[in-house]
Amino acid sequence: MSTTTEFERSLREAQLRVTRPRVAVLGAVRDHPHADTESIIRAVRSDLGEVSHQAVYDVLRVLTDAGLVRRIQPSGSVARYESQLADNHHHLVCRSCSVIVDVECAVGAAPCLTAADDRGFTIDEAEVVYWGLCPDCTTQNT
């Protein structure tokens, strides 16, 4: 099955209309993990031609609300988007170049961490961001 067909099926399952901008944004997010909105706009425009900033922002909001993409925003960073959703993974962020990479769950199955006191919450997800220097920046700083 083609990726476009998979995207179309995902949109329909989420009870969303299938549109070229929605399919293009899903493709851009899949092809450019942790991309910011401007990067996604460039990728969508290279696929579709002219499309407005607002259209891409609207599509990202709809796809995020529908659970088809995940929005992350590490402290001090613009919003980033990814398509890896259901695994409750965490992120490594470089303090120098701002690269973001996925890292597997800290321990065990979702939510990966157990709160010392859940205060009555039913916890289904833990979000962890590890900060440091990526290998390239570490090499440059030594």
The first five atom37 places (N, CA, C, CB, O) and aatype in JSON, in Angstrom:
{
  "aatype": [12, 15, 16, 16, 16, 6, 13, 6, 1, 15, 10, 1, 6, 0, 5, 10, 1, 19, 16, 1, 14, 1, 19, 0, 19, 10, 7, 0, 19, 1, 3, 8, 14, 8, 0, 3, 16, 6, 15, 9, 9, 1, 0, 19, 1, 15, 3, 10, 7, 6, 19, 15, 8, 5, 0, 19, 18, 3, 19, 10, 1, 19, 10, 16, 3, 0, 7, 10, 19, 1, 1, 9, 5, 14, 15, 7, 15, 19, 0, 1, 18, 6, 15, 5, 10, 0, 3, 2, 8, 8, 8, 10, 19, 4, 1, 15, 4, 15, 19, 9, 19, 3, 19, 6, 4, 0, 19, 7, 0, 0, 14, 4, 10, 16, 0, 0, 3, 3, 1, 7, 13, 16, 9, 3, 6, 0, 6, 19, 19, 18, 17, 7, 10, 4, 14, 3, 4, 16, 16, 5, 2, 16],
  "atom_mask": [
    [1, 1, 1, 1, 1],
    [1, 1, 1, 1, 1],
    [1, 1, 1, 1, 1],
    [1, 1, 1, 1, 1],
    [1, 1, 1, 1, 1],
    [1, 1, 1, 1, 1],
    [1, 1, 1, 1, 1],
    [1, 1, 1, 1, 1],
    [1, 1, 1, 1, 1],
    [1, 1, 1, 1, 1],
    [1, 1, 1, 1, 1],
    [1, 1, 1, 1, 1],
    [1, 1, 1, 1, 1],
    [1, 1, 1, 1, 1],
    [1, 1, 1, 1, 1],
    [1, 1, 1, 1, 1],
    [1, 1, 1, 1, 1],
    [1, 1, 1, 1, 1],
    [1, 1, 1, 1, 1],
    [1, 1, 1, 1, 1],
    [1, 1, 1, 1, 1],
    [1, 1, 1, 1, 1],
    [1, 1, 1, 1, 1],
    [1, 1, 1, 1, 1],
    [1, 1, 1, 1, 1],
    [1, 1, 1, 1, 1],
    [1, 1, 1, 0, 1],
    [1, 1, 1, 1, 1],
    [1, 1, 1, 1, 1],
    [1, 1, 1, 1, 1],
    [1, 1, 1, 1, 1],
    [1, 1, 1, 1, 1],
    [1, 1, 1, 1, 1],
    [1, 1, 1, 1, 1],
    [1, 1, 1, 1, 1],
    [1, 1, 1, 1, 1],
    [1, 1, 1, 1, 1],
    [1, 1, 1, 1, 1],
    [1, 1, 1, 1, 1],
    [1, 1, 1, 1, 1],
    [1, 1, 1, 1, 1],
    [1, 1, 1, 1, 1],
    [1, 1, 1, 1, 1],
    [1, 1, 1, 1, 1],
    [1, 1, 1, 1, 1],
    [1, 1, 1, 1, 1],
    [1, 1, 1, 1, 1],
    [1, 1, 1, 1, 1],
    [1, 1, 1, 0, 1],
    [1, 1, 1, 1, 1],
    [1, 1, 1, 1, 1],
    [1, 1, 1, 1, 1],
    [1, 1, 1, 1, 1],
    [1, 1, 1, 1, 1],
    [1, 1, 1, 1, 1],
    [1, 1, 1, 1, 1],
    [1, 1, 1, 1, 1],
    [1, 1, 1, 1, 1],
    [1, 1, 1, 1, 1],
    [1, 1, 1, 1, 1],
    [1, 1, 1, 1, 1],
    [1, 1, 1, 1, 1],
    [1, 1, 1, 1, 1],
    [1, 1, 1, 1, 1],
    [1, 1, 1, 1, 1],
    [1, 1, 1, 1, 1],
    [1, 1, 1, 0, 1],
    [1, 1, 1, 1, 1],
    [1, 1, 1, 1, 1],
    [1, 1, 1, 1, 1],
    [1, 1, 1, 1, 1],
    [1, 1, 1, 1, 1],
    [1, 1, 1, 1, 1],
    [1, 1, 1, 1, 1],
    [1, 1, 1, 1, 1],
    [1, 1, 1, 0, 1],
    [1, 1, 1, 1, 1],
    [1, 1, 1, 1, 1],
    [1, 1, 1, 1, 1],
    [1, 1, 1, 1, 1],
    [1, 1, 1, 1, 1],
    [1, 1, 1, 1, 1],
    [1, 1, 1, 1, 1],
    [1, 1, 1, 1, 1],
    [1, 1, 1, 1, 1],
    [1, 1, 1, 1, 1],
    [1, 1, 1, 1, 1],
    [1, 1, 1, 1, 1],
    [1, 1, 1, 1, 1],
    [1, 1, 1, 1, 1],
    [1, 1, 1, 1, 1],
    [1, 1, 1, 1, 1],
    [1, 1, 1, 1, 1],
    [1, 1, 1, 1, 1],
    [1, 1, 1, 1, 1],
    [1, 1, 1, 1, 1],
    [1, 1, 1, 1, 1],
    [1, 1, 1, 1, 1],
    [1, 1, 1, 1, 1],
    [1, 1, 1, 1, 1],
    [1, 1, 1, 1, 1],
    [1, 1, 1, 1, 1],
    [1, 1, 1, 1, 1],
    [1, 1, 1, 1, 1],
    [1, 1, 1, 1, 1],
    [1, 1, 1, 1, 1],
    [1, 1, 1, 1, 1],
    [1, 1, 1, 0, 1],
    [1, 1, 1, 1, 1],
    [1, 1, 1, 1, 1],
    [1, 1, 1, 1, 1],
    [1, 1, 1, 1, 1],
    [1, 1, 1, 1, 1],
    [1, 1, 1, 1, 1],
    [1, 1, 1, 1, 1],
    [1, 1, 1, 1, 1],
    [1, 1, 1, 1, 1],
    [1, 1, 1, 1, 1],
    [1, 1, 1, 1, 1],
    [1, 1, 1, 0, 1],
    [1, 1, 1, 1, 1],
    [1, 1, 1, 1, 1],
    [1, 1, 1, 1, 1],
    [1, 1, 1, 1, 1],
    [1, 1, 1, 1, 1],
    [1, 1, 1, 1, 1],
    [1, 1, 1, 1, 1],
    [1, 1, 1, 1, 1],
    [1, 1, 1, 1, 1],
    [1, 1, 1, 1, 1],
    [1, 1, 1, 1, 1],
    [1, 1, 1, 0, 1],
    [1, 1, 1, 1, 1],
    [1, 1, 1, 1, 1],
    [1, 1, 1, 1, 1],
    [1, 1, 1, 1, 1],
    [1, 1, 1, 1, 1],
    [1, 1, 1, 1, 1],
    [1, 1, 1, 1, 1],
    [1, 1, 1, 1, 1],
    [1, 1, 1, 1, 1],
    [1, 1, 1, 1, 1]
  ],
  "atom_positions": [
    [[0.85, -1.18, 0.0], [0.0, 0.0, 0.0], [0.89, 1.24, 0.0], [-0.96, 0.0, 1.23], [1.88, 1.29, 0.74]],
    [[0.57, 2.25, -0.82], [1.39, 3.45, -0.9], [1.2, 4.3, 0.35], [1.04, 4.27, -2.15], [0.2, 4.19, 1.06]],
    [[2.19, 5.15, 0.6], [2.12, 6.04, 1.75], [0.93, 6.98, 1.65], [3.41, 6.84, 1.88], [0.25, 7.23, 2.65]],
    [[0.68, 7.49, 0.45], [-0.48, 8.38, 0.26], [-1.76, 7.67, 0.65], [-0.56, 8.86, -1.2], [-2.62, 8.26, 1.3]],
    [[-1.9, 6.41, 0.25], [-3.09, 5.64, 0.61], [-3.18, 5.45, 2.12], [-3.08, 4.28, -0.1], [-4.26, 5.52, 2.69]],
    [[-2.04, 5.22, 2.77], [-2.03, 5.09, 4.23], [-2.46, 6.38, 4.89], [-0.63, 4.69, 4.73], [-3.24, 6.37, 5.84]],
    [[-1.96, 7.52, 4.38], [-2.35, 8.82, 4.94], [-3.84, 9.05, 4.75], [-1.54, 9.95, 4.27], [-4.53, 9.52, 5.66]],
    [[-4.33, 8.72, 3.57], [-5.77, 8.89, 3.3], [-6.6, 8.04, 4.26], [-6.1, 8.52, 1.84], [-7.61, 8.51, 4.79]],
    [[-6.18, 6.81, 4.48], [-6.9, 5.92, 5.4], [-6.87, 6.48, 6.82], [-6.28, 4.5, 5.37], [-7.88, 6.47, 7.51]],
    [[-5.7, 6.98, 7.25], [-5.59, 7.56, 8.59], [-6.51, 8.76, 8.76], [-4.14, 7.98, 8.86], [-7.16, 8.91, 9.8]],
    [[-6.57, 9.6, 7.73], [-7.46, 10.76, 7.8], [-8.92, 10.33, 7.91], [-7.27, 11.66, 6.57], [-9.69, 10.87, 8.71]],
    [[-9.3, 9.36, 7.09], [-10.69, 8.88, 7.14], [-11.02, 8.24, 8.48], [-10.95, 7.87, 6.0], [-12.09, 8.46, 9.04]],
    [[-10.09, 7.44, 9.01], [-10.32, 6.81, 10.31], [-10.48, 7.85, 11.42], [-9.16, 5.87, 10.65], [-11.19, 7.61, 12.39]],
    [[-9.81, 9.0, 11.26], [-9.94, 10.1, 12.23], [-11.15, 10.98, 11.92], [-8.66, 10.94, 12.24], [-11.34, 12.02, 12.55]],
    [[-11.95, 10.56, 10.93], [-13.15, 11.26, 10.49], [-12.82, 12.67, 9.98], [-14.16, 11.34, 11.63], [-13.55, 13.63, 10.24]],
    [[-11.7, 12.76, 9.25], [-11.29, 14.01, 8.62], [-11.39, 13.86, 7.11], [-9.84, 14.4, 9.03], [-11.18, 12.78, 6.57]],
    [[-11.72, 14.96, 6.46], [-11.73, 14.96, 4.99], [-10.31, 14.77, 4.48], [-12.34, 16.27, 4.44], [-9.36, 15.27, 5.08]],
    [[-10.18, 14.05, 3.4], [-8.88, 13.87, 2.76], [-8.67, 15.05, 1.82], [-8.8, 12.48, 1.99], [-9.44, 15.24, 0.87]],
    [[-7.63, 15.83, 2.08], [-7.28, 16.95, 1.21], [-5.8, 16.84, 0.86], [-7.6, 18.33, 1.89], [-5.02, 16.23, 1.6]],
    [[-5.43, 17.44, -0.25], [-4.01, 17.41, -0.66], [-3.12, 18.06, 0.4], [-3.84, 18.14, -2.01], [-2.06, 17.5, 0.69]],
    [[-3.49, 19.21, 1.0], [-2.63, 19.77, 2.04], [-2.47, 18.86, 3.26], [-3.18, 21.11, 2.48], [-1.38, 18.77, 3.82]],
    [[-3.53, 18.18, 3.67], [-3.43, 17.28, 4.82], [-2.5, 16.1, 4.51], [-4.82, 16.76, 5.23], [-1.67, 15.73, 5.34]],
    [[-2.64, 15.53, 3.33], [-1.76, 14.43, 2.94], [-0.32, 14.91, 2.85], [-2.21, 13.82, 1.58], [0.6, 14.22, 3.29]],
    [[-0.11, 16.1, 2.27], [1.24, 16.65, 2.13], [1.87, 16.94, 3.49], [1.23, 17.93, 1.28], [3.05, 16.68, 3.69]],
    [[1.09, 17.47, 4.43], [1.63, 17.75, 5.76], [1.97, 16.45, 6.48], [0.62, 18.57, 6.59], [3.01, 16.37, 7.12]],
    [[1.12, 15.44, 6.38], [1.44, 14.15, 6.98], [2.75, 13.61, 6.41], [0.3, 13.13, 6.74], [3.59, 13.09, 7.15]],
    [[2.93, 13.74, 5.11], [4.18, 13.28, 4.49], [5.38, 14.08, 4.96], [0.0, 0.0, 0.0], [6.43, 13.5, 5.23]],
    [[5.23, 15.39, 5.07], [6.33, 16.24, 5.52], [6.73, 15.91, 6.95], [5.95, 17.71, 5.41], [7.92, 15.86, 7.27]],
    [[5.75, 15.7, 7.81], [6.04, 15.37, 9.21], [6.73, 14.01, 9.31], [4.74, 15.38, 10.07], [7.66, 13.83, 10.08]],
    [[6.25, 13.05, 8.51], [6.88, 11.73, 8.51], [8.32, 11.79, 7.99], [6.06, 10.75, 7.66], [9.21, 11.14, 8.53]],
    [[8.53, 12.57, 6.93], [9.85, 12.63, 6.3], [10.85, 13.52, 7.05], [9.71, 13.12, 4.89], [12.06, 13.4, 6.85]],
    [[10.34, 14.4, 7.9], [11.21, 15.36, 8.61], [10.83, 15.36, 10.09], [11.07, 16.79, 8.01], [10.23, 16.31, 10.58]],
    [[11.19, 14.29, 10.82], [10.82, 14.23, 12.24], [11.39, 15.42, 13.01], [11.32, 12.92, 12.85], [12.52, 15.85, 12.79]],
    [[10.59, 15.95, 13.91], [10.95, 17.06, 14.79], [11.13, 18.36, 14.02], [12.22, 16.72, 15.54], [11.83, 19.26, 14.49]],
    [[10.51, 18.47, 12.85], [10.61, 19.7, 12.06], [9.74, 20.78, 12.68], [10.19, 19.44, 10.6], [8.7, 20.51, 13.27]],
    [[10.2, 22.03, 12.52], [9.38, 23.16, 12.93], [8.41, 23.5, 11.81], [10.27, 24.39, 13.29], [8.47, 22.93, 10.72]],
    [[7.51, 24.42, 12.09], [6.47, 24.75, 11.13], [7.05, 25.29, 9.82], [5.52, 25.77, 11.72], [6.57, 24.92, 8.74]],
    [[8.05, 26.14, 9.89], [8.64, 26.7, 8.68], [9.23, 25.6, 7.78], [9.74, 27.72, 9.03], [9.08, 25.65, 6.56]],
    [[9.87, 24.63, 8.38], [10.43, 23.5, 7.61], [9.31, 22.68, 6.97], [11.29, 22.6, 8.51], [9.44, 22.21, 5.84]],
    [[8.23, 22.51, 7.7], [7.1, 21.76, 7.15], [6.47, 22.53, 6.0], [6.04, 21.48, 8.25], [6.1, 21.94, 4.98]],
    [[6.35, 23.84, 6.13], [5.81, 24.67, 5.05], [6.66, 24.52, 3.79], [5.73, 26.15, 5.47], [6.13, 24.34, 2.7]],
    [[7.99, 24.58, 3.94], [8.88, 24.42, 2.78], [8.69, 23.06, 2.13], [10.35, 24.6, 3.2], [8.64, 22.96, 0.91]],
    [[8.59, 22.0, 2.94], [8.42, 20.64, 2.4], [7.08, 20.52, 1.67], [8.51, 19.59, 3.52], [7.01, 19.92, 0.6]],
    [[6.02, 21.07, 2.25], [4.7, 21.0, 1.63], [4.7, 21.78, 0.32], [3.61, 21.55, 2.58], [4.13, 21.33, -0.68]],
    [[5.33, 22.94, 0.31], [5.39, 23.74, -0.92], [6.19, 23.03, -2.01], [6.0, 25.11, -0.64], [5.88, 23.15, -3.2]],
    [[7.22, 22.3, -1.62], [7.98, 21.57, -2.64], [7.15, 20.43, -3.23], [9.29, 21.01, -2.05], [7.39, 20.0, -4.36]],
    [[6.17, 19.96, -2.48], [5.29, 18.9, -2.94], [4.09, 19.44, -3.72], [4.81, 18.07, -1.76], [3.75, 18.92, -4.78]],
    [[3.46, 20.48, -3.19], [2.21, 20.97, -3.77], [2.34, 22.25, -4.57], [1.22, 21.19, -2.68], [1.43, 22.58, -5.34]],
    [[3.4, 22.96, -4.42], [3.47, 24.31, -4.98], [3.03, 25.29, -3.92], [0.0, 0.0, 0.0], [3.28, 25.08, -2.73]],
    [[2.38, 26.34, -4.33], [1.99, 27.39, -3.38], [0.91, 26.9, -2.42], [1.49, 28.62, -4.14], [-0.1, 26.34, -2.82]],
    [[1.16, 27.13, -1.15], [0.18, 26.88, -0.09], [0.48, 27.92, 0.99], [0.26, 25.38, 0.47], [1.64, 28.22, 1.26]],
    [[-0.55, 28.45, 1.59], [-0.35, 29.53, 2.56], [0.19, 29.01, 3.88], [-1.66, 30.28, 2.79], [-0.01, 27.85, 4.25]],
    [[0.88, 29.91, 4.6], [1.32, 29.59, 5.95], [0.12, 29.18, 6.8], [2.06, 30.79, 6.6], [0.16, 28.17, 7.51]],
    [[-0.96, 29.97, 6.71], [-2.13, 29.71, 7.54], [-2.71, 28.33, 7.27], [-3.18, 30.77, 7.3], [-3.16, 27.66, 8.2]],
    [[-2.73, 27.91, 6.01], [-3.27, 26.59, 5.68], [-2.46, 25.49, 6.38], [-3.27, 26.36, 4.16], [-3.03, 24.55, 6.91]],
    [[-1.14, 25.63, 6.36], [-0.29, 24.61, 7.01], [-0.49, 24.65, 8.53], [1.2, 24.83, 6.66], [-0.59, 23.6, 9.16]],
    [[-0.54, 25.86, 9.11], [-0.8, 25.96, 10.55], [-2.13, 25.31, 10.9], [-0.8, 27.44, 11.0], [-2.23, 24.58, 11.89]],
    [[-3.16, 25.57, 10.1], [-4.48, 24.99, 10.36], [-4.44, 23.47, 10.26], [-5.51, 25.55, 9.4], [-5.02, 22.78, 11.1]],
    [[-3.77, 22.95, 9.23], [-3.67, 21.5, 9.07], [-2.92, 20.88, 10.24], [-2.97, 21.15, 7.74], [-3.34, 19.85, 10.77]],
    [[-1.82, 21.49, 10.66], [-1.07, 20.95, 11.8], [-1.93, 20.91, 13.06], [0.19, 21.8, 12.06], [-1.88, 19.94, 13.82]],
    [[-2.73, 21.96, 13.28], [-3.6, 21.97, 14.46], [-4.64, 20.85, 14.38], [-4.31, 23.34, 14.58], [-4.87, 20.14, 15.36]],
    [[-5.26, 20.69, 13.2], [-6.28, 19.65, 13.02], [-5.67, 18.26, 13.21], [-6.93, 19.77, 11.62], [-6.24, 17.41, 13.88]],
    [[-4.5, 18.04, 12.6], [-3.86, 16.73, 12.7], [-3.41, 16.43, 14.13], [-2.65, 16.65, 11.75], [-3.48, 15.29, 14.59]],
    [[-2.95, 17.46, 14.83], [-2.55, 17.28, 16.23], [-3.77, 16.96, 17.08], [-1.83, 18.55, 16.77], [-3.74, 16.03, 17.89]],
    [[-4.85, 17.74, 16.9], [-6.08, 17.49, 17.66], [-6.63, 16.11, 17.4], [-7.13, 18.54, 17.32], [-7.22, 15.49, 18.3]],
    [[-6.46, 15.6, 16.18], [-6.97, 14.27, 15.82], [-6.03, 13.15, 16.26], [-7.18, 14.19, 14.32], [-6.37, 11.98, 16.13]],
    [[-4.85, 13.5, 16.78], [-3.9, 12.49, 17.23], [-3.11, 11.85, 16.11], [0.0, 0.0, 0.0], [-2.55, 10.77, 16.28]],
    [[-3.05, 12.51, 14.94], [-2.29, 11.95, 13.82], [-0.85, 12.44, 13.79], [-2.97, 12.3, 12.51], [0.01, 11.8, 13.18]],
    [[-0.58, 13.54, 14.44], [0.8, 14.01, 14.64], [0.92, 14.46, 16.09], [1.17, 15.18, 13.64], [-0.07, 14.75, 16.76]],
    [[2.14, 14.51, 16.55], [2.41, 14.93, 17.92], [3.19, 16.23, 17.88], [3.2, 13.83, 18.71], [4.15, 16.37, 17.13]],
    [[2.77, 17.18, 18.68], [3.44, 18.47, 18.81], [4.29, 18.43, 20.07], [2.42, 19.65, 18.84], [3.8, 18.12, 21.15]],
    [[5.56, 18.75, 19.92], [6.43, 18.86, 21.08], [7.03, 20.26, 21.08], [7.55, 17.76, 21.06], [7.21, 20.86, 20.03]],
    [[7.33, 20.76, 22.27], [7.93, 22.08, 22.35], [8.85, 22.14, 23.56], [6.84, 23.18, 22.43], [8.46, 22.58, 24.64]],
    [[10.1, 21.66, 23.35], [11.05, 21.75, 24.46], [11.26, 23.2, 24.88], [12.39, 21.11, 24.06], [11.15, 24.11, 24.05]],
    [[11.54, 23.42, 26.12], [11.74, 24.76, 26.65], [12.69, 25.57, 25.77], [12.29, 24.68, 28.08], [13.78, 25.11, 25.42]],
    [[12.28, 26.78, 25.42], [13.11, 27.65, 24.62], [13.09, 27.35, 23.13], [0.0, 0.0, 0.0], [13.83, 27.98, 22.36]],
    [[12.27, 26.41, 22.7], [12.22, 26.0, 21.29], [10.86, 26.34, 20.7], [12.51, 24.5, 21.15], [9.87, 26.45, 21.41]],
    [[10.84, 26.48, 19.39], [9.55, 26.6, 18.7], [8.9, 25.21, 18.69], [9.73, 27.15, 17.24], [9.55, 24.21, 18.98]],
    [[7.63, 25.18, 18.36], [6.93, 23.9, 18.29], [7.53, 23.04, 17.18], [5.41, 24.11, 18.04], [7.91, 23.54, 16.12]],
    [[7.62, 21.76, 17.46], [8.11, 20.77, 16.49], [7.04, 19.69, 16.38], [9.51, 20.15, 16.93], [6.21, 19.53, 17.27]],
    [[7.08, 18.96, 15.26], [6.06, 17.94, 15.01], [6.7, 16.62, 14.63], [5.11, 18.4, 13.9], [7.76, 16.57, 14.01]],
    [[6.03, 15.54, 15.04], [6.51, 14.2, 14.7], [5.33, 13.28, 14.47], [7.42, 13.64, 15.81], [4.22, 13.54, 14.93]],
    [[5.61, 12.19, 13.75], [4.55, 11.23, 13.45], [4.67, 9.95, 14.28], [4.58, 10.88, 11.99], [3.79, 9.09, 14.22]],
    [[5.73, 9.82, 15.04], [5.89, 8.66, 15.92], [5.06, 8.92, 17.17], [7.41, 8.39, 16.28], [5.39, 9.79, 17.97]],
    [[3.97, 8.18, 17.32], [2.96, 8.56, 18.3], [2.78, 7.63, 19.48], [1.7, 8.7, 17.64], [2.92, 8.06, 20.63]],
    [[2.47, 6.4, 19.25], [1.9, 5.54, 20.29], [2.92, 4.83, 21.17], [1.04, 4.53, 19.66], [2.54, 3.95, 21.95]],
    [[4.19, 5.18, 21.07], [5.17, 4.4, 21.82], [5.67, 5.09, 23.09], [6.34, 4.11, 20.94], [6.48, 4.5, 23.8]],
    [[5.21, 6.29, 23.39], [5.59, 7.01, 24.61], [7.1, 7.16, 24.72], [5.05, 6.28, 25.84], [7.67, 7.01, 25.8]],
    [[7.76, 7.46, 23.6], [9.21, 7.67, 23.62], [9.53, 9.07, 24.18], [9.81, 7.51, 22.2], [8.64, 9.9, 24.37]],
    [[10.78, 9.29, 24.44], [11.25, 10.56, 24.99], [12.18, 11.22, 23.97], [11.98, 10.34, 26.35], [12.35, 10.73, 22.85]],
    [[12.78, 12.34, 24.36], [13.61, 13.1, 23.43], [14.92, 13.54, 24.07], [12.86, 14.32, 22.91], [15.0, 13.82, 25.27]],
    [[15.95, 13.6, 23.23], [17.23, 14.19, 23.58], [17.32, 15.5, 22.81], [18.45, 13.23, 23.25], [17.03, 15.53, 21.62]],
    [[17.71, 16.59, 23.49], [17.81, 17.9, 22.84], [19.21, 18.45, 23.08], [16.72, 18.88, 23.38], [19.68, 18.5, 24.21]],
    [[19.86, 18.87, 21.99], [21.19, 19.47, 22.1], [21.05, 20.94, 22.5], [21.98, 19.33, 20.77], [20.32, 21.7, 21.85]],
    [[21.73, 21.33, 23.55], [21.69, 22.71, 24.01], [22.38, 23.67, 23.05], [22.34, 22.82, 25.38], [22.1, 24.87, 23.06]],
    [[23.26, 23.15, 22.21], [24.02, 24.01, 21.31], [23.34, 24.19, 19.96], [25.4, 23.44, 21.12], [23.09, 25.32, 19.55]],
    [[23.05, 23.09, 19.25], [22.5, 23.19, 17.89], [20.99, 22.93, 17.83], [23.21, 22.2, 16.97], [20.39, 23.08, 16.77]],
    [[20.39, 22.56, 18.94], [18.94, 22.32, 19.06], [18.43, 21.09, 18.33], [18.21, 23.51, 18.55], [17.22, 20.93, 18.17]],
    [[19.33, 20.2, 17.87], [18.86, 18.97, 17.25], [18.06, 18.18, 18.28], [20.07, 18.12, 16.69], [18.38, 18.19, 19.47]],
    [[17.01, 17.5, 17.81], [16.17, 16.68, 18.68], [16.16, 15.27, 18.11], [14.72, 17.25, 18.79], [15.94, 15.08, 16.91]],
    [[16.4, 14.29, 18.96], [16.33, 12.9, 18.54], [15.47, 12.11, 19.53], [17.76, 12.28, 18.44], [15.32, 12.49, 20.69]],
    [[14.91, 11.02, 19.04], [14.09, 10.15, 19.87], [14.97, 9.24, 20.71], [13.14, 9.32, 19.02], [16.06, 8.85, 20.29]],
    [[14.49, 8.92, 21.89], [15.13, 7.94, 22.74], [14.02, 7.06, 23.33], [15.99, 8.62, 23.87], [12.94, 7.55, 23.67]],
    [[14.3, 5.79, 23.43], [13.3, 4.85, 23.95], [12.91, 5.19, 25.38], [13.84, 3.41, 23.88], [13.57, 5.97, 26.06]],
    [[11.82, 4.59, 25.8], [11.29, 4.76, 27.15], [12.37, 4.57, 28.21], [10.15, 3.78, 27.39], [13.25, 3.72, 28.06]],
    [[12.3, 5.35, 29.26], [13.3, 5.28, 30.32], [13.31, 3.9, 30.97], [13.02, 6.36, 31.37], [14.38, 3.3, 31.13]],
    [[12.15, 3.39, 31.35], [12.06, 2.09, 31.99], [10.7, 1.48, 31.69], [12.28, 2.2, 33.53], [9.68, 2.13, 31.9]],
    [[10.67, 0.27, 31.2], [9.43, -0.49, 31.08], [8.46, 0.03, 30.04], [0.0, 0.0, 0.0], [8.83, 0.71, 29.09]],
    [[7.2, -0.33, 30.26], [6.12, 0.02, 29.33], [5.51, 1.37, 29.72], [5.03, -1.08, 29.33], [5.77, 1.9, 30.8]],
    [[4.7, 1.92, 28.81], [4.07, 3.21, 29.06], [3.34, 3.18, 30.4], [3.09, 3.57, 27.92], [2.68, 2.19, 30.7]],
    [[3.42, 4.21, 31.2], [4.01, 5.49, 30.88], [5.5, 5.62, 31.18], [3.28, 6.53, 31.61], [5.98, 6.75, 31.31]],
    [[6.23, 4.57, 31.3], [7.69, 4.56, 31.42], [8.21, 5.0, 32.77], [8.28, 5.42, 30.38], [9.28, 4.55, 33.19]],
    [[7.52, 5.83, 33.45], [7.94, 6.3, 34.76], [6.75, 6.23, 35.7], [8.52, 7.74, 34.69], [5.61, 6.37, 35.27]],
    [[7.02, 6.03, 36.96], [5.96, 5.99, 37.96], [6.12, 7.19, 38.86], [6.0, 4.66, 38.78], [7.19, 7.4, 39.44]],
    [[5.08, 7.98, 38.99], [5.13, 9.16, 39.85], [5.19, 8.71, 41.31], [3.9, 10.07, 39.61], [4.55, 7.73, 41.69]],
    [[5.95, 9.44, 42.11], [6.04, 9.13, 43.53], [4.67, 9.26, 44.19], [7.06, 10.06, 44.21], [4.34, 8.48, 45.08]],
    [[3.87, 10.23, 43.76], [2.52, 10.41, 44.26], [1.65, 10.84, 43.07], [2.46, 11.48, 45.43], [1.8, 11.95, 42.57]],
    [[0.76, 9.97, 42.62], [-0.05, 10.29, 41.44], [-1.22, 11.21, 41.76], [-0.57, 9.03, 40.82], [-1.93, 11.64, 40.85]],
    [[-1.45, 11.51, 43.05], [-2.49, 12.44, 43.5], [-3.85, 12.12, 42.9], [-2.11, 13.87, 43.15], [-4.67, 13.01, 42.65]],
    [[-4.09, 10.83, 42.66], [-5.37, 10.37, 42.15], [-5.5, 10.37, 40.64], [0.0, 0.0, 0.0], [-6.53, 9.96, 40.1]],
    [[-4.47, 10.82, 39.94], [-4.51, 10.83, 38.48], [-4.35, 9.41, 37.95], [-3.41, 11.74, 37.9], [-3.67, 8.59, 38.57]],
    [[-4.96, 9.12, 36.83], [-4.69, 7.91, 36.09], [-3.67, 8.3, 35.04], [-6.0, 7.28, 35.46], [-4.02, 8.9, 34.02]],
    [[-2.42, 7.97, 35.26], [-1.33, 8.41, 34.39], [-1.2, 7.45, 33.22], [0.01, 8.49, 35.17], [-1.1, 6.24, 33.41]],
    [[-1.2, 8.01, 31.99], [-1.05, 7.17, 30.81], [0.14, 7.56, 29.95], [-2.3, 7.24, 29.98], [0.43, 6.91, 28.95]],
    [[0.83, 8.62, 30.34], [1.98, 9.05, 29.55], [2.92, 9.87, 30.42], [1.54, 9.89, 28.31], [2.49, 10.61, 31.3]],
    [[4.21, 9.7, 30.16], [5.23, 10.53, 30.82], [6.06, 11.17, 29.72], [6.13, 9.7, 31.81], [6.45, 10.49, 28.77]],
    [[6.33, 12.45, 29.85], [7.13, 13.15, 28.85], [8.45, 13.56, 29.49], [6.37, 14.39, 28.29], [8.49, 14.32, 30.45]],
    [[9.52, 13.02, 28.93], [10.85, 13.3, 29.45], [11.69, 13.93, 28.35], [11.53, 12.0, 30.0], [11.69, 13.45, 27.21]],
    [[12.39, 14.99, 28.68], [13.31, 15.62, 27.74], [14.68, 15.61, 28.4], [12.86, 17.07, 27.36], [14.87, 16.2, 29.46]],
    [[15.62, 14.96, 27.75], [17.0, 14.94, 28.21], [17.73, 16.07, 27.48], [17.69, 13.54, 27.96], [17.6, 16.2, 26.26]],
    [[18.49, 16.87, 28.2], [19.23, 17.99, 27.63], [20.72, 17.72, 27.72], [18.88, 19.31, 28.34], [21.19, 17.13, 28.7]],
    [[21.46, 18.14, 26.73], [22.91, 17.99, 26.74], [23.48, 18.45, 25.42], [0.0, 0.0, 0.0], [22.88, 19.29, 24.74]],
    [[24.63, 17.92, 25.05], [25.26, 18.23, 23.78], [25.28, 17.0, 22.9], [26.69, 18.77, 23.99], [25.62, 15.9, 23.36]],
    [[24.91, 17.17, 21.64], [24.96, 16.06, 20.68], [26.43, 15.71, 20.4], [24.2, 16.43, 19.35], [27.32, 16.5, 20.74]],
    [[26.71, 14.56, 19.79], [28.08, 14.17, 19.53], [28.86, 15.21, 18.7], [28.1, 12.84, 18.81], [30.03, 15.46, 18.99]],
    [[28.23, 15.81, 17.68], [28.93, 16.81, 16.87], [29.32, 18.03, 17.69], [28.05, 17.23, 15.69], [30.44, 18.51, 17.58]],
    [[28.39, 18.53, 18.5], [28.68, 19.71, 19.32], [29.69, 19.4, 20.42], [27.4, 20.25, 19.92], [30.5, 20.25, 20.77]],
    [[29.63, 18.18, 20.96], [30.61, 17.78, 21.97], [32.02, 17.79, 21.37], [30.28, 16.38, 22.54], [32.97, 18.27, 22.0]],
    [[32.15, 17.27, 20.16], [33.44, 17.24, 19.47], [33.94, 18.66, 19.2], [33.34, 16.46, 18.15], [35.12, 18.93, 19.38]],
    [[33.06, 19.55, 18.78], [33.43, 20.93, 18.47], [33.84, 21.71, 19.71], [32.27, 21.63, 17.8], [34.64, 22.64, 19.63]],
    [[33.31, 21.32, 20.87], [33.6, 22.04, 22.12], [34.81, 21.5, 22.86], [32.4, 21.99, 23.03], [35.16, 22.02, 23.92]],
    [[35.46, 20.46, 22.32], [36.65, 19.92, 23.01], [37.91, 20.35, 22.33], [36.6, 18.41, 23.07], [39.0, 19.99, 22.77]]
  ]
}
